[in-house]
Amino acid sequence: MIQIVEENHFFIIVNKPPGMSVHNQAPSLVEELNKLKKPIHFVSRLDQETSGLMLIAKDPELHEALAVALQDGVKQYRALLRSPWKKEEKTQTWKWALTDQAEGYKNPQGISAKRVECETTMQVVRSNQFFTEITATIATGRQHQIRKHAALANHPVVGDKRYNEGKYNKQIESFYQSSRMLLHAEKLQFTFKKKDYEFKNPLKLDQFFKEVSK
């Protein structure tokens, strides 16, 4: 089931569960919205494995204006990354150039000729001997951008079946009873028609920090 966080004359904010495709595989977000007789003019999109907030225009004529508003606003994600954070800097901007398509574990950047510039700004929230929790904002929207950048930083997203190791993910699933990829779009903030909007739906990761925290 999807959760409708907000609905007004201009747009809908939905909370997409992990594992649900937007439109490619059933059950999809499109199917769920059709059942509810809601529009499917997606202003923002998420990977199938990523959960969180999405913006949908009520009318196709509003799509471009809402897209500009969101581009000028804030899209914030929360993620659980593999391994402790040992660097002194708690805030970093990842600028590895990426292709705009799904890639693989061995080469997240993809073919060099197809790479384009992109930027992810991350902030460490907390870290222990096993994990690092971060928030991240993106200035661009390349496919799998946060997931690829995290893998290139040697801190792949926990539960990521494409850019993390299968053996590691199985160990996490066995120990923590968590099989999902732990990446979540938790905040959308933008101004539209001279009104400020902010929507939050945080991902709780306390179970991964119960034992040894910094």
N, C-alpha and C positions, 0 to 999 in steps of 0.2 A: 504493500500500500504506500501511496505517496501522501505527504502532508502538505496541505496548502497553508502557507505561513501568512500570506497577505493576498487580498484580491480587491482591486479598486477599478475605477473606470478606465485606467490606462494599462495596467499590467497585473500579472500574477507572479508571486514568489512561491516556488515549491521547494520542498526538501526531498531530494532524490536519494533513495536508499542505495547502499553499495551493491554492486552486482547487477543493477538494472541498466540495460542499454537505453539510450535516448530513443533510437528508432530502428536499429539494425536487427536485434534479436528479441524474440518473445520470452518473457513478458517485457514490454518496452514502456517507456514513459509516454510515448505517443498513444499506445493502446489504453493506458490508464486514463489519460486526459480525454481521449475520445469517449470512454465510458462515462466520464463525468460531464461530457459535452462542453469541454473547455478548449480554448484555442491552442494551437501548437506553433505559434510564431516565436521560435526560440531566439532570444537575444544573447544568451550565454549557454554554453554546453559543457558537459563534463564527460570524462571517460566512463566507460561502463563500470569500472572498478572503484571509481571515486564517488563518494557521497557528498551531499550538501546542497547549498542554495543555488537555484537557477532562476533567471529572470525571463519571463515570457510576455510578449506584447499581446494586448487584447485585440488589437487591430493591426494588420500588416502595414498600414500607413504610419504607424507609430514606431515601427521597428528601427529605422535608421536613427531617429532622434534618441531613442532609448539606448541604442548601441553607443552613440556618442557620449551620452550622459554616463554610462557605465565605464567607458574608456577613460573619461576624465575623473571618475570616482575611484573607489577602492574595492578590489577583489582580494580578500584575505583567506588564506588556507591554513590549516593546521595539519601537521604530519608527525608521525613517529618514525625516526630514522634509526638505522642499525648502528650500533657501536657508540661508545662514549665520545663526547666532544672534548678534544684535548688542546684545541687552539685557544690562544688568549682572546682573540677577537670573538665576541658573541654575536656580532652582526656582520654579514657578508653580502656582497652582491655577486651572484654567479653570472658570468657573461660568456660562457661557452656557446659558440655558434652551433645551431642544431638544424637538422632537416625538419620539414613540417609534415612528417609522417611517422608512423610507428617504426621503431627500430628494435634491436635485440640486445641481449645482455652483454655480448662481446664488444659491441660498438654502438653505444647509445647516441653518439653524435651523427652517425650515418655517413654516407658518402660525402667527402669534402666538397665536391663540386655543387652539391645541393644544399649546403648549409647556409643558413641566414642568421643574422644577428638577433639575439634575444637577451632578456635580462630578468633575473629573479632575485629579489631582495629577501633574505632570510634573517630571522632573529631567534637565537637560542632561548627557549623558555626554561628548560631544566635538563639535566643530564645525570645519568648514573653510570655504573660500570658496564651496562648492557645497551642502553638506548639514549637517544637525544630527541627531545620534543622541540619542535620549531613552529613558528608562524612564518608564512611566506606571502609576499605580494608579487604579482607579475606585471611587468610593463608591456609584455607582448603575450601572444597566445599560441605558441607553437604546440603541436600535438605532443602530449606527454611531457611538457616542458619541465615541470617541477620534478617529476619522476626521473627524467634523464639527467637533470642538473644534480640531483641528490646522488645518483649513481656515479657521476663523474667526480663528485666530491668525496667519493669512497664512503658514503653514508646512504645507501639505497633505502627506499621506503620499506618499512616492515610489511610483509605480506604481498609485496609486488612480485607477481609471478613472471613478469617480463624482464625486469631489470635487477632483480635480486636472485639469490640462489635457491633452487627448489628444496635442497636439503635443509637449509636454514629456515625457510618458511614452514616446513613440516615440523621442525623442532619447536618453533614458536606456537604453532597450532596445538601441538601436544601439551606443552607446558602451560599456556595461557588460555587455551580453548578459544582462540581467535584465529579465524581463517581468512578474514577480509584484508584488503589492502588499507592501511591506516593513513589515508589521505582524504581530507574533508574540506569542502568549501564552506567556511563558517561565517563569513561576513560579506555583505554587499552594502556599499555606501555610495550614494550618488544624489545629484540634484536634478529634478525634472519639473519643468513648468514652474520654476521659481520656488519649489518646495524641496526641502532636504529629507532624504530617506536613509534609514539605517536598519538593516536586518541582521540579526545574529542567531546562530545556532551552533554553539561550541561542541567540539568533540572531546569527550572526557577520556583521559588516558591515565588516570590515577593507578589503575591496576598494575601498570608497568613500572611504577615508582614506589611500591610499598616497602621494599626491603632496604636498598642502599641508595640514598640520594645525596647529591652534592648541595 
